[in-house]
Amino acid sequence: MCFSAQGLCDKDPLASILLKDVDGKAKAIKLPGKRPQIIILGNRECAIDSAAWGRHLTEVLGNEVEILSVAEIKHVPTLLRSWVSRKIAKEHGRFILLDWEGSLSGHYGLSEPWPHILLYQPNDPSPKQIHGVYDTQKMQEILITLGRSEKNS
């Protein structure tokens, strides 16, 4: 089963994380938020898969949940970060947040397969996880966790 109903790794949950967008503007994200949150965490190799998740989640859930796309880009020298930010903005849009240090994957011990979908429910600081490419079964598991069925999606 690809869905972890117990949450991630029995690690202490993150209360918040500070990430920057492609323009260098900091965004503080409280975890969990007041409404459900889905973080699509991807790396350079899975950008197409992350985008597919983003499209499907937005299409089905719209504004019901806060959907955040995060690109993990570790090991980029400081001097190249503005160039990398511009490249990401051009290729994937300006809505992506950048995790230069690998804070999310490092905290939760996440690795292959990318991307990772982290689902935070209000009042539950431990996220649930799905990983890998989009498929309808994984999407259905997200909908069930959010209290939705296939019929009303």
C-alpha positions in Angstrom: 0.0 0.0 0.0 1.5 3.4 -0.9 -0.4 5.4 1.7 1.0 5.6 5.2 -2.0 5.9 7.5 0.2 6.3 10.6 2.0 9.3 9.3 5.7 9.7 8.6 8.4 7.8 10.3 7.3 8.5 13.9 9.4 11.6 13.7 8.5 14.7 15.7 6.2 16.7 13.5 7.3 20.1 12.1 5.3 23.0 13.5 6.3 25.2 10.6 8.8 25.6 7.8 10.2 28.7 6.1 10.8 28.4 2.4 11.4 30.9 -0.4 9.6 31.2 -3.7 11.5 31.6 -7.0 11.7 35.3 -6.5 13.4 34.9 -3.1 10.3 35.9 -1.1 10.1 34.0 2.2 6.9 32.1 3.0 6.2 30.8 6.4 4.0 27.7 6.4 2.3 26.6 9.6 1.9 22.8 9.8 -0.9 21.9 10.1 -2.9 24.8 8.9 -6.5 25.7 9.5 -7.6 23.7 6.5 -6.1 20.6 4.9 -2.7 21.1 3.2 -1.1 19.0 0.5 2.6 19.6 -0.1 3.9 18.2 -3.4 7.6 17.7 -2.7 9.7 16.9 -5.8 13.2 17.1 -7.1 14.6 18.0 -10.5 14.3 14.5 -11.9 10.6 14.2 -11.1 9.4 17.7 -12.1 7.0 16.3 -14.7 5.5 13.9 -12.1 5.2 16.7 -9.6 3.4 18.9 -12.1 1.0 16.0 -12.9 0.1 15.7 -9.2 -0.4 19.5 -9.0 -2.7 19.5 -12.0 -4.9 16.6 -10.8 -5.1 17.8 -7.2 -6.0 21.3 -8.3 -8.6 20.0 -10.8 -10.3 17.8 -8.2 -9.9 19.7 -5.0 -9.7 23.3 -6.2 -9.6 25.6 -3.1 -10.8 23.0 -0.6 -7.2 22.4 0.4 -4.0 24.5 0.3 -1.8 22.9 -2.3 1.9 23.8 -2.1 4.5 22.7 -4.7 8.0 22.5 -3.2 11.2 21.8 -5.3 14.0 20.3 -3.3 17.3 21.5 -4.8 20.1 20.6 -2.4 23.7 21.1 -3.1 23.4 24.2 -5.3 26.1 26.7 -4.5 24.9 30.0 -3.3 26.3 31.8 -6.3 24.1 29.7 -8.7 20.9 29.9 -6.7 19.4 33.0 -8.5 20.1 31.4 -11.9 18.5 28.1 -10.8 15.5 30.1 -9.4 15.0 31.9 -12.7 15.3 28.6 -14.6 12.7 26.9 -12.4 10.3 29.9 -12.8 10.7 29.8 -16.6 10.2 26.0 -16.8 7.6 25.4 -14.1 6.0 28.7 -13.1 6.4 31.2 -10.3 4.2 29.3 -7.7 6.9 26.8 -6.7 8.7 27.1 -3.3 12.3 26.1 -3.1 13.8 23.9 -0.4 17.5 24.6 -0.8 18.5 22.6 2.3 16.3 19.5 1.9 14.5 20.4 5.1 11.3 18.4 4.5 12.9 15.2 3.1 15.7 15.4 5.7 13.4 15.8 8.6 11.1 12.9 7.6 13.9 10.7 6.0 12.2 10.7 2.5 14.0 9.3 -0.5 13.1 7.5 -3.7 10.6 7.3 -5.3 9.9 11.0 -5.9 7.6 13.0 -5.7 6.3 12.8 -2.2 2.8 14.0 -1.3 2.5 15.1 2.3 -1.1 15.5 3.5 -1.7 17.5 6.6 -5.1 17.6 8.3 -6.1 20.4 10.7 -5.3 19.5 14.3 -3.0 16.6 13.2 0.6 17.6 13.1 1.8 14.2 11.6 1.4 14.2 7.8 0.2 11.2 5.8 2.3 10.3 2.8 2.0 9.1 -0.7 5.0 8.8 -3.0 5.7 8.2 -6.7 3.9 9.1 -9.9 0.3 10.1 -10.0 -2.3 7.3 -10.4 -6.0 7.2 -9.7 -5.7 4.7 -6.8 -3.4 7.1 -4.9 -5.7 10.0 -5.7 -8.6 8.0 -4.3 -6.7 7.4 -1.1 -6.2 11.2 -0.7 -9.9 11.8 -1.3 -10.9 9.2 1.3 -8.5 10.7 3.8 -10.1 14.1 3.2 -13.6 12.5 3.7 -14.6 12.6 0.0 -15.7 9.7 -2.1 -15.1 9.1 -5.8 -18.7 10.1 -6.5 -18.4 13.6 -5.2 -14.9 14.3 -6.5 
